[in-house]
Amino acid sequence: MDSPVQQIKERLSIEEIVSSYIKLEKAGRNLKAKCPFHNEKTPSFFVSADRGTYYCFGCGASGDIFTFVEEFEGLDFKGACRFRASIRKKKAKKRNCTG
């Protein structure tokens, strides 16, 4: 049986999470963008959908959907879980209201 954390990771893609914060562009099998954690002129932030991870070659930031939300929103792990759950509930309510 998968843990609740693993179940969340299976339901939410890293691409979906990160692209809700920053604009991602295709780069072969991966996606790239300017890193949201430091200032840069050229993209060095890469997202791997296959692995469910991100990595910045400029500042070394790396992780999964939880660490991205933690870093971007300034939350701890529990806060990141609650935050993502509240966003999913809002999206579900919006879909139900709009048909």
N, C-alpha and C positions, 0 to 999 in steps of 0.2 A: 504494500500500500504506500502510495506516495505521500510525502509530508505536505501540509498546507502550503508551505513556501514553494515546493516543487509544482504543485497544482496551479498556483498563481502564475509561475513562470511558463507553464505549458499553455495557459489561456491567453497570456499577454505577450506579444512579441516585443523584442527590444526595439525593432524598427518603429512599431506603433508608439511606444513610450517616448523614445528620443525625438521622433518627428513631431510629437505634440509640443515640443519645446523649441527645436531648431530645425532649419531647412536642411534636409539631407539630399545628396546627389549620388547617383549610381557611380560606382568605381569598380568595375569588374563584378565579382561576386559580392562585394561589400558595398557599403555606403560611406560617404565622407562628408565632412562639414568643417567649418571653422570651430575650434574648440570653445565650448561655452564656459570653460573654467579658467581661461587666460586669453589675453589679446594676441591675435596673430593676423597676418595678412593673407596667408595661403592655408588651405585646409590641411590639418594634420590629425584630425579626429576621425577615427574609422569605427564603423559599426559592422559587426559580423552577425548576420541573421542566423547563419548556420550554427554558430557557437552560442548565440544569445548574449554576446558581450560587446563592450566598446573599449577602445584604447586610443589615447592621444600620444603621438610620437613627439609632440612638443613639450608637454609637461608631465607625461607619464600617468595621467589619470586613467583608471581602468576599472571595469566591474561589470555588473549585470543590471537588470532593471531596477533592483532595489538600491544599489549603490548610486546609480545615476540620480534617482529621485532624492536620495539622502543628500548628495552633494549639491544638486541644483536648488533644492528647496530648503536646505539647511536643517534637515530633520534627522532623527535617529532611525534605527531600523523599524521599530514599532510605528513611529510616526509616518514613515514612508509607506508601510503596509496600509495604515488607516487612510492616508491620503489617496493612494491608488484605488482603494475600495470605494471611497466616496465619489471619485471621478467616474468609476464604472457604474455606480448606482445612478448618478445624474444622467449619464448617457442612456442608460436603460429606460429611465423615466421619460426622457426626451423622445426616444424612439417610440414608446408606448403612446405618448401624447400626439405625436405627429403622424402616426399610422405606420 
